[in-house]
């Protein structure tokens, strides 16, 4: 999960850099991250508005699952995670 979150985070930042047209100031990047022009289909989820002025976590607790990769398959630690494995989990508002 950490690798997927890192991959998505880098892609969100790259998209923000393109949106600022090269302005790498903190304010420009913050605005671009908090106000994306379109959703980003990442590995973990589809990010509609992952950040806001008061929320700088791109995902929420409902999006986390536990498991290991063994023998060519994911083995989930919780049955509910296995049952929801095919569902796209969207960020819950705080």
Phi, psi and omega in degrees: 000322182297322179295319180294319178295320178296315178302312179296320180298316179297317179295321177297320179292318178298317178299320178295320178298319176295321182294331181275356180055042175094354178280108183261019178292150180305319181295318180295315180294320179299314179298317181293321179290324182278342184227066181292151180282334180206159179296154176245124178274099182264189179282316184284318182195181169264119184269111178274297174224082186291337183230154172218179180298334183246359183222109182249026172254125184283347180221166180239171188299332180292347182267355184268137174223158180243135178185173178228155176263113180220134176059033177080016178211160177275130174248110183281148178277338181233135181299325180295326177294320178296319181294330182260010187298331181270355182270141174280122181263123182261153182298134175268141177289147179279000000 
